[in-house]
Amino acid sequence: MKYLALWFFIIGVVLIVFIQFITSQNVKRLTEGNKRLLAEVAIQNRLRLLQNDVLTVESDIRGVVITDDRTHLSNVNDKIESIRREVSALRTDLRGEHAETYITELDTQVGRKIVFSQAILNAYDSKGKEAGEAVINTGRGKVLRDSIVQAVHQLDSIRQYRLNGIISNIENNGARARFMGVGLAIIACLACVLAFLYVVNKGRQQERMIQMLNESEKRIKEGAFIKEQFLANMSHEIRTPMNAILGFTNLLRRSSLTQQQQQYVDYIYSSSQNLLTLINDILDLSKIEAGMMHIEQTPFSLNGLVSSVQVMFADKAQQKGLQLTINVDPSTHDTLSGDPVRLTQVLINLLSNAIKFTERGFVHFEVRCLSQTDDEVVLQFRIKDSGVGIAPEKRKAIFERFQQAEAETTRKFGGTGLGLAIVKQLVDLQGGTIHVESEVGKGSEFIVRLPFRPIQNHTEAFAAPAEAVLNPVRGMRILVAEDNQMNQQLIRHLMRQWQMDHVMVSTGREAVEALRREPFTAVLMDIQMPEMDGYDATQAIRGELRSDVPIIAMTAHAMTGEKERCLSFGMNDYISKPLKEAELYAILQAYFRTADAQPAPAVVNLQYLRELSLGDTEFENAIVRQFIVQVPEELGLLQEAVQAGNKGQIKSIAHGMKSSVAYLGLTERLSPFLHRMEVEAVSGTDENHFQEDYEEVRRVCEQAVIEARALLSTSA
């Protein structure tokens, strides 16, 4: 139909052009007919004029003879010459036409008439008036005059017939032009109307299609929302028992166990971590597909991030007897703006696979700069191993969901095949590329290229005092609203371990009633509880009780936007399950206030950060949030390395923390301790100050985290 409508439109246009052509031809014919008509009329007029001239000459001659006045003779001779010229011209104009006989007759009779007129004049001139009158009275002139009139009449009849033919032809041409113009115009209009109706019909169909698409999009969004809710609920339901499993397993690992019990607990802990990794992979993949995964632009230290990743995999590589080497191009800009969390996730997936699929040999991780300008730094991350390798026909399939290089890979090495699919989509979201080169039995090489924005790094720190904040003291009283009994038991153990007084309730309504009876320092509020959930309980606390007690949400929901939703209901902070002890402890410290608390000297110095931000408060808050999350994790890793006496890890973590603590102005306080730990780890001497230096670093960092949380709370 669309091609038919197009043809209608084209035909309509062609017909309009043809109408113009036909019209021009008809106008041309009409013009030519008018010219012929004018020529015929002119000939008729000339014939009548000739006849009049002949009669006039005859009348003038008679007047001269009768009046005997010779003064009129000059005019007569001129008219006779004019008659001769006119006859000659008519003969020329009418040559080749059917009037040849009549024009010859006219020419003959006109000649005789002229001769007769000359005879009258000659008689008059030679013999006088009587002689002239005698010639006139012979009647010869009348006969000749009648012959001329008859010849003119015959010619006039012929010209009139031709004139009628020309007029008829003009009328026919006009009628034909009018008919063809109207007919073709009607056809062109019909073609254009049909094309217009088709376009209108298509427009209506398009409107219906848009409406259907809108309805379909609405259903898709509703489906995505239902899927999101389902994933959130599943996340909550799975993470809640996982929180208890990991929490109690971690506590059990710290207790006195036999070697066999310790082995069993390690198996449980490792399996739980693997299960949690699988849950996170499924949730990440679902968030990416639903369009809920957002890439942030947060400043971070490249060397610090790489050092953290190195610490994570050093033990695993050592346990398998693999040579793990990490090399960062020293010319690469260290302070970058990007998404360090997603970059870390990509690198962890790739390094984890490299170590998992390599039984012996090496795993090499290299970072180098491909291009570097004031606005963009393009980095290449290369992870190469000497593992099992990938067949050429399987290289594309490994980036698809639930796909692995070989069918027996899952049975031999474990995993679900989601890791590389998530890596591929995360790299795409960050505007980068990923490429793999591999050979079966000789290893694989993954190359990731990602763009980042450089941030000018200043090394100087200024000892300007930061805003005064309160230091935590003893005497906290915590209200815990949690319905899961295993989680209740875990939190009770943590409260006792931290020497914090607490009250445990199982529903949101009980939490509201407990706050109505007595004050608390802070509230740990689970989101999903019977009778009244955490959202409704928070609104009741803020509305009915008009209490501003700090409320920290505890939820197993791990979907994007959950934290923002908690804050929108009036909560102060958010912690996801499974709970991390250091993170929970730091949050509780940040919100602890008592009347007799004494201000402690501030350790945070924001001068350097403010020079970086150039007045951008969002940038400053992002750096502070990253500090709050990253530094406690690095402290935990450093503590484990010091307790284990792992000098390689101590050197790596201490070096990485130099960049982490610099953003909040802790360089002057902590650089001597971190530098001594790094130097003593490299020297290999038995005498060291690891424990002493760690305690000082921990003390300053914990206070800095508290101050950072207070700063965020004040800015909010």
C-alpha positions as a printed Julia matrix, in Angstrom:
716×3 Matrix{Float64}:
   0.0     0.0     0.0
   2.76    2.44    0.78
   4.28    1.89   -2.67
   0.84    2.28   -4.26
   0.35    5.57   -2.43
   3.79    6.65   -3.57
   2.88    5.81   -7.17
  -0.36    7.79   -6.82
   1.6    10.75   -5.61
   4.16   10.45   -8.43
   1.39   10.07  -11.04
  -0.35   13.12   -9.63
   2.83   15.16   -9.93
   3.46   13.85  -13.48
  -0.1    14.71  -14.49
   0.26   18.21  -13.15
   3.43   18.65  -15.19
   1.65   17.16  -18.24
  -1.27   19.54  -17.75
   1.16   22.42  -17.82
   2.72   21.08  -21.03
  -0.67   20.53  -22.74
  -1.84   23.94  -21.63
   1.23   25.56  -23.12
   0.67   23.67  -26.41
  -2.96   24.72  -26.54
  -2.06   28.31  -25.81
   0.46   28.1   -28.64
  -2.21   26.75  -31.02
  -4.64   29.46  -29.94
  -2.0    32.1   -30.52
  -1.23   30.75  -34.0
  -4.98   30.58  -34.8
  -5.42   34.14  -33.67
  -2.55   35.18  -35.92
  -4.16   33.43  -38.91
  -7.51   34.96  -37.97
  -5.96   38.41  -37.88
  -4.29   37.75  -41.26
  -7.61   36.72  -42.83
  -9.36   39.74  -41.41
  -6.56   41.91  -42.74
  -6.93   40.39  -46.26
 -10.68   40.95  -46.17
 -10.13   44.53  -45.14
  -7.63   44.98  -47.97
 -10.11   43.53  -50.5
 -12.8    45.9   -49.32
 -10.31   48.76  -49.34
  -9.33   47.83  -52.93
 -12.96   47.83  -53.95
 -13.48   51.2   -52.3
 -10.39   52.62  -53.97
 -11.63   51.5   -57.42
 -15.01   53.1   -56.8
 -13.35   56.22  -55.43
 -11.13   56.58  -58.52
 -14.16   56.18  -60.76
 -16.08   58.76  -58.75
 -13.14   61.2   -58.79
 -12.76   60.9   -62.57
 -16.46   61.5   -63.07
 -16.18   64.57  -60.76
 -13.27   65.97  -62.77
 -15.13   65.54  -66.07
 -18.46   66.84  -64.82
 -17.06   69.81  -62.87
 -14.34   70.49  -65.4
 -11.97   71.01  -62.47
  -8.48   69.65  -63.19
  -7.18   70.21  -59.67
  -8.39   66.71  -58.62
  -6.36   64.88  -61.25
  -3.25   64.57  -59.1
  -5.13   62.61  -56.41
  -6.62   60.3   -59.03
  -3.24   59.31  -60.42
  -1.89   58.56  -56.9
  -4.88   56.36  -56.15
  -4.48   54.46  -59.39
  -0.83   53.67  -58.48
  -1.95   52.59  -55.01
  -4.55   50.25  -56.55
  -1.83   48.67  -58.75
   0.43   48.08  -55.73
  -2.41   46.62  -53.66
  -3.43   44.18  -56.41
   0.21   43.09  -56.78
   0.51   42.59  -52.99
  -2.71   40.57  -52.82
  -1.5    38.34  -55.66
   1.71   37.7   -53.69
  -0.09   37.02  -50.37
  -2.67   34.7   -51.92
  -0.26   32.68  -54.11
  -0.6    28.92  -53.65
  -4.13   29.07  -52.35
  -7.38   27.98  -54.09
  -8.3    31.65  -54.85
  -5.8    31.89  -57.74
  -8.54   32.11  -60.4
 -10.4    34.85  -58.61
  -7.32   36.91  -57.9
  -6.35   36.63  -61.59
  -9.84   37.73  -62.55
  -9.65   40.6   -60.08
  -6.21   41.61  -61.4
  -7.52   41.57  -64.99
 -10.65   43.54  -64.28
  -8.77   46.08  -62.14
  -6.29   46.49  -65.01
  -9.12   47.05  -67.51
 -10.79   49.48  -65.13
  -7.57   51.44  -64.85
  -7.2    51.45  -68.65
 -10.81   52.6   -69.03
 -10.22   55.36  -66.47
  -7.1    56.43  -68.41
  -9.2    56.5   -71.6
 -11.72   58.84  -69.96
  -8.9    61.11  -68.82
  -7.21   61.01  -72.24
 -10.49   61.92  -74.02
 -11.11   64.67  -71.52
  -7.56   65.99  -71.85
  -7.54   65.94  -75.67
 -11.12   66.78  -76.69
 -12.67   68.32  -73.69
 -15.55   67.78  -71.38
 -18.0    66.44  -73.91
 -15.54   63.81  -75.15
 -14.91   62.65  -71.59
 -18.6    62.42  -70.8
 -19.14   60.53  -74.03
 -16.63   57.82  -72.91
 -18.28   57.65  -69.48
 -21.71   57.27  -70.96
 -20.71   54.22  -72.95
 -21.48   52.04  -69.82
 -18.14   50.25  -70.03
 -17.13   51.54  -66.58
 -20.2    50.1   -64.91
 -19.56   46.67  -66.41
 -15.96   46.71  -65.24
 -17.0    47.95  -61.82
 -19.52   45.15  -61.46
 -16.89   42.61  -62.53
 -14.48   43.92  -59.89
 -17.2    43.82  -57.23
 -18.05   40.27  -58.27
 -14.39   39.15  -58.05
 -13.97   40.83  -54.64
 -17.17   39.13  -53.5
 -15.85   35.73  -54.61
 -12.55   36.28  -52.85
 -14.34   37.56  -49.77
 -16.5    34.44  -49.72
 -13.41   32.25  -49.87
 -11.71   34.22  -47.1
 -14.86   34.11  -45.02
 -14.91   30.31  -45.36
 -11.3    30.13  -44.24
 -12.05   32.57  -41.46
 -14.88   30.37  -40.26
 -12.54   27.36  -40.34
  -9.92   29.17  -38.27
 -12.52   30.3   -35.75
 -13.88   26.73  -35.51
 -10.35   25.38  -35.06
  -9.69   27.91  -32.3
 -12.91   26.94  -30.57
 -12.06   23.25  -30.87
  -8.57   23.82  -29.47
 -10.03   25.8   -26.58
 -12.64   23.15  -25.82
 -10.03   20.37  -26.04
  -7.65   22.3   -23.78
 -10.43   22.92  -21.28
 -11.52   19.27  -21.33
  -8.0    17.89  -20.99
  -7.11   20.41  -18.3
 -10.19   19.63  -16.23
  -9.85   15.88  -16.75
  -6.18   15.72  -15.91
  -6.69   18.08  -12.98
  -9.41   15.78  -11.63
  -7.12   12.75  -12.03
  -4.24   14.58  -10.36
  -6.5    15.7    -7.52
  -7.79   12.15   -7.07
  -4.24   10.81   -6.97
  -3.18   13.45   -4.44
  -6.34   12.86   -2.37
  -5.68    9.12   -2.32
  -2.07    9.73   -1.29
  -3.26   12.17    1.37
  -5.81    9.69    2.68
  -3.13    7.03    2.81
  -0.79    9.35    4.74
  -3.62   10.26    7.13
  -4.45    6.59    7.58
  -0.81    5.8     8.21
  -0.67    8.67   10.7
  -3.62    7.2    12.54
  -2.03    3.78   12.46
   1.18    5.32   13.79
  -0.78    7.0    16.59
  -2.36    3.66   17.45
   1.07    2.04   17.26
   2.54    4.72   19.55
  -0.32    4.2    21.97
   0.26    0.46   21.89
   4.0     1.02   22.39
   3.27    3.34   25.31
   1.03    0.71   26.84
   3.67   -1.93   26.14
   6.36    0.28   27.68
   4.12    0.82   30.68
   3.67   -2.93   31.06
   7.42   -3.42   30.64
   8.08   -0.84   33.34
   5.53   -2.49   35.57
   7.18   -5.82   34.85
  10.6    -4.34   35.59
   9.23   -2.88   38.83
   7.75   -6.24   39.79
  11.05   -7.87   38.88
  12.9    -5.29   40.96
  10.59   -5.9    43.9
  11.02   -9.64   43.49
  14.79   -9.3    43.37
  14.71   -7.01   46.39
  12.59   -9.47   48.34
  14.73  -12.41   47.25
  17.83  -10.44   48.14
  16.39   -9.73   51.58
  15.26  -13.29   52.16
  18.61  -14.77   51.07
  20.89  -12.2    52.64
  19.17  -12.36   56.01
  20.18  -15.97   56.73
  23.49  -15.34   54.95
  24.13  -12.54   57.42
  23.7   -14.95   60.31
  25.76  -17.7    58.66
  28.7   -15.45   57.87
  28.47  -13.59   61.17
  28.44  -16.67   63.38
  31.0   -18.43   61.22
  33.33  -15.45   61.58
  32.81  -15.45   65.35
  33.38  -19.19   65.46
  36.65  -18.84   63.56
  37.96  -16.57   66.29
  37.19  -19.07   69.05
  39.36  -21.94   70.21
  38.79  -24.83   67.86
  40.5   -28.09   67.07
  42.26  -28.37   63.77
  39.45  -30.42   62.27
  36.79  -28.01   63.58
  38.77  -25.09   62.2
  38.86  -26.85   58.82
  35.09  -27.42   58.89
  34.46  -23.79   59.82
  36.74  -22.61   57.02
  34.76  -24.77   54.58
  31.51  -23.28   55.8
  32.9   -19.75   55.58
  34.32  -20.33   52.08
  31.07  -21.85   50.82
  29.09  -18.97   52.31
  31.34  -16.45   50.62
  30.93  -18.28   47.3
  27.16  -18.3    47.73
  27.17  -14.59   48.55
  29.3   -13.93   45.46
  26.76  -15.81   43.34
  23.89  -13.8    44.84
  25.73  -10.55   44.16
  26.46  -11.6    40.55
  22.8   -12.39   39.87
  21.69   -9.11   41.42
  24.31   -7.12   39.51
  23.3    -8.76   36.23
  19.62   -8.06   36.93
  20.36   -4.44   37.8
  22.34   -3.98   34.58
  19.58   -5.51   32.45
  16.93   -3.38   34.2
  18.96   -0.23   33.55
  19.41    0.42   37.26
  23.19    0.15   37.3
  24.65    3.66   37.3
  28.3     4.53   36.76
  29.53    7.16   39.19
  32.29    9.72   38.78
  34.25    9.57   42.01
  37.91   10.54   42.58
  40.17    7.63   43.54
  43.8     6.66   43.69
  44.82    4.21   40.99
  47.82    2.92   42.97
  45.7     2.56   46.1
  43.03    0.63   44.21
  45.58   -1.68   42.58
  47.29   -2.24   45.95
  43.95   -3.21   47.52
  43.29   -5.68   44.71
  46.8    -7.1    45.1
  46.23   -7.7    48.79
  43.02   -9.59   48.05
  44.69  -12.13   45.77
  48.22  -12.41   47.18
  47.29  -15.21   49.6
  45.25  -17.15   47.04
  48.11  -17.04   44.53
  50.62  -18.06   47.2
  48.45  -20.98   48.34
  48.34  -22.32   44.77
  52.06  -21.69   44.26
  51.48  -19.12   41.52
  53.73  -16.21   40.75
  51.52  -13.11   41.01
  53.16   -9.99   39.57
  51.56   -6.57   39.42
  53.06   -3.71   37.51
  51.7    -0.15   37.24
  53.27    2.23   34.75
  54.86    4.95   36.93
  54.05    7.62   34.34
  50.33    6.99   34.73
  48.31    9.71   36.46
  47.43    8.41   39.94
  44.41   10.52   40.93
  41.53    9.82   38.57
  37.8    10.38   38.41
  35.68    7.34   37.61
  33.83    4.51   39.3
  36.37    2.72   41.51
  33.78    0.23   42.79
  32.92   -1.04   39.29
  36.56   -0.96   38.22
  37.47   -3.03   41.27
  34.64   -5.44   40.44
  35.98   -5.88   36.9
  39.54   -6.48   38.07
  38.46   -8.86   40.85
  36.46  -10.97   38.4
  39.32  -11.16   35.9
  42.04  -11.87   38.49
  39.83  -14.37   40.29
  39.3   -16.27   37.03
  43.0   -16.08   36.18
  43.99  -17.62   39.53
  41.12  -20.13   39.5
  41.95  -21.49   36.03
  45.73  -21.54   36.53
  47.13  -24.61   38.27
  50.8   -23.67   37.93
  52.86  -20.89   36.47
  52.06  -17.2    36.75
  49.39  -14.53   36.78
  50.56  -11.13   35.56
  48.58   -7.92   36.04
  49.77   -4.81   34.22
  48.38   -1.28   34.09
  49.7     1.17   31.54
  48.61    4.44   30.02
  47.64    4.4    26.33
  46.95    8.12   26.02
  46.97   10.99   28.45
  45.67   14.55   28.08
  44.41   17.2    30.45
  40.83   15.97   29.94
  41.14   12.21   29.55
  43.38    9.31   30.5
  42.89    5.99   28.7
  44.25    3.07   30.71
  44.9    -0.49   29.63
  44.51   -3.26   32.21
  46.13   -6.5    31.09
  45.63   -9.75   33.01
  47.68  -12.63   31.63
  47.93  -16.15   33.0
  49.45  -19.54   32.12
  46.23  -21.44   32.78
  44.01  -23.81   30.82
  43.26  -21.33   28.03
  40.18  -20.9    25.85
  39.43  -22.42   22.47
  39.06  -19.85   19.63
  35.43  -20.78   18.95
  34.57  -20.21   22.64
  36.05  -16.71   23.05
  32.83  -14.86   22.23
  30.6   -17.25   24.16
  32.41  -16.7    27.47
  30.97  -13.16   27.67
  27.41  -14.51   27.53
  25.38  -15.37   30.6
  25.82  -18.81   32.15
  28.43  -19.7    29.51
  31.85  -21.16   30.21
  34.64  -22.26   27.94
  34.02  -25.98   28.42
  31.06  -28.03   29.65
  33.07  -29.58   32.47
  34.4   -26.22   33.71
  31.66  -25.85   36.31
  32.25  -29.35   37.68
  36.02  -28.9    37.83
  36.44  -25.24   38.82
  32.98  -24.13   39.98
  31.21  -20.92   39.09
  28.1   -20.06   37.12
  29.43  -18.29   34.06
  28.08  -14.9    35.13
  31.36  -13.21   36.03
  32.59  -12.38   32.51
  29.08  -11.42   31.36
  28.97   -8.85   34.17
  32.51   -7.7    33.36
  31.6    -7.15   29.69
  28.52   -5.1    30.55
  30.33   -3.08   33.24
  33.12   -2.26   30.78
  30.54   -1.19   28.19
  28.75    0.99   30.74
  32.04    2.77   31.47
  32.66    3.43   27.77
  35.51    0.93   27.45
  36.37   -2.24   25.56
  37.44   -5.76   26.53
  39.38   -8.18   24.38
  40.68  -11.7    24.99
  43.58  -13.59   23.43
  43.99  -17.22   24.4
  45.37  -20.58   23.39
  44.29  -23.9    24.87
  46.87  -25.17   27.33
  49.0   -22.01   27.2
  46.9   -19.47   29.06
  44.73  -16.44   28.43
  45.2   -12.71   28.22
  42.35  -10.27   28.93
  42.85   -6.65   27.85
  40.52   -3.96   29.18
  40.7    -0.35   28.0
  38.81    2.3    30.0
  38.72    6.12   29.88
  39.04    8.21   33.04
  39.22   11.9    33.83
  42.49   13.03   35.45
  42.46   15.11   38.62
  45.45   17.3    39.36
  47.17   15.78   42.37
  48.75   18.11   44.95
  51.16   16.53   47.39
  51.29   19.33   49.92
  48.99   19.26   52.97
  48.23   22.31   55.07
  47.77   22.08   58.81
  44.6    24.14   58.98
  42.13   23.08   61.68
  39.02   21.25   60.47
  35.53   21.68   61.85
  35.26   20.59   65.48
  33.57   17.2    65.98
  32.85   15.09   69.04
  34.92   12.03   69.92
  33.03    8.83   70.85
  32.87    7.87   74.52
  31.41    4.97   76.47
  27.78    4.75   77.5
  25.94    4.04   74.24
  22.43    2.61   74.49
  21.22    1.06   71.23
  17.69    0.01   70.23
  17.78   -2.91   67.78
  14.63   -3.71   65.75
  15.24   -7.09   64.09
  12.79   -9.99   63.61
  15.24  -12.7    62.54
  16.38  -14.69   65.6
  19.77  -15.6    64.18
  20.47  -11.96   63.37
  19.3   -11.0    66.85
  21.76  -13.47   68.36
  24.58  -12.13   66.18
  23.88   -8.49   67.09
  23.62   -9.36   70.81
  27.06  -10.93   70.6
  28.49   -7.84   68.86
  26.9    -5.49   71.41
  28.39   -7.47   74.29
  31.75   -7.59   72.56
  31.7    -3.81   72.07
  30.39   -3.25   75.6
  27.29   -1.43   74.31
  24.0    -1.5    76.19
  21.12   -2.47   73.93
  17.43   -3.39   73.81
  16.18   -5.94   71.28
  12.66   -5.79   69.73
  11.1    -7.85   66.93
   8.66   -5.47   65.24
   8.46   -1.86   64.21
   5.57   -1.23   66.58
   7.64   -2.5    69.5
  10.45   -0.15   68.45
   8.08    2.84   68.51
   6.76    1.84   71.95
  10.3     1.34   73.29
  11.28    4.85   72.15
   8.11    6.2    73.67
   9.17    4.76   77.06
  12.88    5.66   77.17
  15.59    7.44   75.15
  18.26    5.7    73.08
  21.5     6.85   71.54
  20.68    5.28   68.14
  18.29    2.81   66.5
  19.26   -0.11   64.28
  16.11   -0.57   62.19
  15.45   -3.61   60.02
  13.27   -2.84   56.98
  11.07   -5.94   56.63
   9.35   -6.8    59.92
   5.87   -8.08   60.85
   3.03   -5.77   62.02
   4.93   -2.59   61.11
   7.95   -2.45   58.79
  10.97   -0.2    59.2
   9.62    2.55   56.91
   6.35    2.94   58.82
   8.15    2.72   62.16
  10.54    5.5    61.12
   7.66    7.73   60.02
   5.92    7.11   63.35
   9.1     7.98   65.28
   9.57   11.2    63.31
   5.88   12.12   63.21
   4.15   10.86   66.36
   7.09   10.93   68.74
   8.8    13.92   67.06
  12.12   12.27   67.89
  15.36   13.02   66.05
  17.16    9.94   67.34
  19.61    8.63   64.69
  18.05    5.68   62.82
  20.33    3.37   60.86
  18.58    1.12   58.35
  19.64   -2.53   58.3
  18.41   -4.22   55.16
  19.24   -7.15   52.98
  17.87   -5.24   49.97
  20.75   -4.62   47.63
  18.96   -2.87   44.78
  19.97    0.51   43.4
  18.16    3.37   45.12
  17.46    1.49   48.37
  19.69    3.78   50.41
  18.06    6.89   48.94
  14.64    5.44   49.74
  15.62    4.82   53.36
  16.91    8.37   53.71
  13.71    9.75   52.16
  11.68    8.12   54.96
  13.69    9.98   57.59
  16.46    7.51   58.36
  19.95    8.85   58.94
  22.12    6.11   57.49
  22.1     2.74   55.8
  24.02   -0.51   56.16
  23.41   -3.58   54.02
  23.38   -7.19   55.14
  25.45   -9.28   55.64
  26.69   -6.82   58.27
  30.36   -5.89   58.39
  31.5    -5.46   61.96
  33.93   -2.62   61.32
  31.41   -0.69   59.22
  28.62   -1.1    61.79
  30.91   -0.11   64.66
  32.08    3.01   62.77
  28.49    4.04   62.03
  27.44    3.65   65.66
  30.43    5.68   66.8
  29.62    8.46   64.34
  26.13    8.96   65.78
  27.09    8.66   69.46
  26.6    11.85   71.59
  26.55   12.37   75.36
  26.22   15.48   77.44
  29.63   15.19   79.07
  31.52   14.36   75.87
  34.7    16.41   75.53
  35.9    17.54   72.12
  39.06   15.83   70.95
  41.66   17.38   68.68
  40.5    17.1    65.09
  42.58   15.0    62.73
  40.76   15.7    59.46
  42.17   18.51   57.34
  40.01   19.47   54.36
  42.35   22.05   52.86
  43.81   19.68   50.26
  40.38   18.28   49.35
  38.95   21.76   48.92
  41.81   22.72   46.64
  40.98   19.69   44.52
  37.23   20.36   44.45
  37.45   24.07   43.62
  34.25   24.62   45.59
  32.39   21.51   44.35
  30.71   20.19   47.52
  29.34   17.1    45.76
  32.87   16.15   44.8
  34.02   16.63   48.4
  31.17   14.53   49.8
  31.92   11.76   47.3
  35.56   11.67   48.41
  34.53   11.58   52.07
  32.08    8.73   51.45
  34.75    6.78   49.6
  37.14    7.36   52.52
  34.55    6.07   55.01
  34.11    2.83   53.06
  37.66    2.16   51.9
  39.79    3.0    54.94
  38.11    0.56   57.41
  38.55   -2.23   54.86
  42.23   -1.39   54.43
  42.66   -1.29   58.21
  41.13   -4.77   58.49
  43.47   -6.1    55.83
  46.47   -4.4    57.45
  45.59   -5.89   60.84
  45.4    -9.39   59.35
  48.74   -8.91   57.59
  50.42   -7.67   60.82
  49.03  -10.58   62.84
  50.16  -13.06   60.17
  53.54  -11.35   59.77
  53.07  -11.16   56.02
  55.6    -8.49   55.1
  54.65   -8.42   51.44
  51.08   -7.56   52.26
  52.15   -5.05   54.92
  54.29   -3.21   52.36
  51.55   -3.21   49.73
  48.74   -2.08   52.05
  50.85    0.59   53.75
  51.86    1.97   50.37
  48.25    2.05   49.16
  46.98    3.74   52.32
  49.27    6.7    51.74
  47.04    7.75   48.87
  43.82    6.95   50.73
  44.58    9.07   53.79
  46.01   12.0    51.82
  42.6    13.21   50.65
  41.49   14.07   54.19
  44.78   15.69   55.17
  46.22   12.82   57.28
  49.54   12.7    55.48
  51.57   14.54   58.14
  50.1    12.41   60.95
  50.28    8.98   59.3
  53.0     9.16   56.67
  55.87    8.52   59.18
  54.15    5.35   60.5
  53.11    4.03   57.09
  56.53    4.79   55.64
  58.3     2.98   58.51
  56.05   -0.06   58.05
  56.83   -0.1    54.33
  60.59    0.26   54.85
  60.75   -2.4    57.6
  58.7    -4.8    55.45
  61.18   -4.4    52.58
  64.31   -4.64   54.75
  63.26   -8.01   56.18
  64.76   -7.4    59.64
  63.37   -9.3    62.6
  62.98   -6.18   64.68
  60.03   -4.06   63.57
  57.35   -1.7    64.84
  54.45   -3.16   62.87
  52.05   -3.51   65.79
  52.93   -0.13   67.28
  52.61    1.65   63.93
  49.36   -0.17   63.13
  47.76    0.91   66.42
  48.57    4.55   65.76
  47.31    4.33   62.18
  44.13    2.6    63.37
  43.5     5.18   66.1
  43.88    8.15   63.75
  41.92    6.52   60.93
  39.01    5.54   63.19
  38.78    9.07   64.51
  39.01   10.4    60.95
  36.14    8.12   59.9
  34.02    9.44   62.78
  34.81   13.03   61.85
  34.09   12.28   58.21
  30.65   10.87   59.06
  29.91   13.9    61.2
  30.93   16.17   58.33
  28.59   14.33   55.97
  25.77   14.55   58.5
  26.35   18.3    58.91
  26.43   18.94   55.16
  23.22   16.97   54.68
